[in-house]
Amino acid sequence: MNAPLVFLPGWCLGRGPLNAVTQSDFLQGAFNAPNGEIFDLPGYRDAPLISDFYAAADAIAARLPDGSTLVGWSLGAQLAIAIAVRRPAKVGKLVLIAGTASFVQRDGWPHAMPAETLAEFAAGVTADIDAMLPRFVGGFNRGDARARAVTLELLQLADPRPAAATLDTGLNWLRDVDLRPLAPKITAPTLLIHGANDPLMPLAAAEALAALIPGAELTIFADCAHAPFISQPAAFNARLSQFLNA
């Protein structure tokens, strides 16, 4: 029997963008894996909001069947790292899309956004999320060969926005969470998929994270930014298929 395949979305956009993967031919029977399921992050759709990052990771882990293949995108990748370490029996394989150990710069971790830049963005979200969201999505696609098309598709696929408290909680996690101590404790086979031109999670962050995780594989997509499964779906699905069936 194949392992359950569970996806964790990123900040703000919800599960909609990941439907492009779970509804692809690859997950509808074109390769040897069951259809993927998306778990909403706390505060999205009907999932109750949990303010503590590690409590949120534990709540998601409680729903996972043992031995699941866990695929996290962006903020979802950070939660996936925490789950893989705190509940190792739940994660048979781990896939981190546009992942990082720390979203903001810290001592010894320059591969990230300055904390003051995130604070300015958070203030903008509070003031006018309708104006900030297109700028946010367009911004994290800068450098992608299909930047405009990917941005439009992501905005069209996005779920209805969650409550302001949910958005604030996610931004607080991005500000506060440092997973460098946890990453070396991951025991599941791990694949990182990263756009070479990702301006939100720089490639150097993926390289540093891959170096921290024992035996991790890093696949880099050229001419791609923060959403490789939208920008280069055929290549993404092929690499995911290869890893799942290895």
TABEL-V875144 format. One line per field, one symbol per residue. phi: phi as a letter, one per 30 degrees, with the letter a starting at -180 (. if undefined). psi: psi as a letter, one per 20 degrees, with the letter a starting at -180 (. if undefined). burial: # if it has 24 or more other ideal C-beta (glycine too) atoms within 12 Angstrom, else .. A space follows every 10 residues. Layout:
phi->???
psi->???
burial->???
This chain:
phi->.ddecbccdc didideeded ddcdedccjd bdadedcccd dejchcdddb ddeddddddd eddddeiddc cccieddddd ddddddbddd cdbbbcchca dbdcdbeibd daddeddddd dddddddadd dddddddddd cejddceddd dddddddede dddedddddd dddddcdbce ddedcdcdeb cccbddcddd ceeedddddd ddceidcbcc cdhbccbddc dbdddddddd eeddcd
psi->pqqqopqpra pgiaighihh ghjrhhjkii rmqrqqqppq qpiqcjpqpp hpghhgghgg hhipqqjqop oppdhhhghh ggghghmhhh ohqppoplrq hphqprpjni mrpqhhghgg ghhhghgnhh hhghhgghgi jpiphkgggg gggghhiqrp prqhhggggg hhghhhpojh hhgiipiqpp ppppphkoig nqhhggghgh hhppjqpppp oqkqdimhig gmhghghggg ggghj.
burial->..######## ########## ####.##... #.#..##### ####..#.## ..##.##.## #.##...### ########## ########.# ########## ####.#..#. ###....#.. ##..#...#. .##..##### ####.##..# #.###.###. ##...##### #####.#### .##..#.### ########## ###.###### .##..##### #..####### ###..##.## #.##..
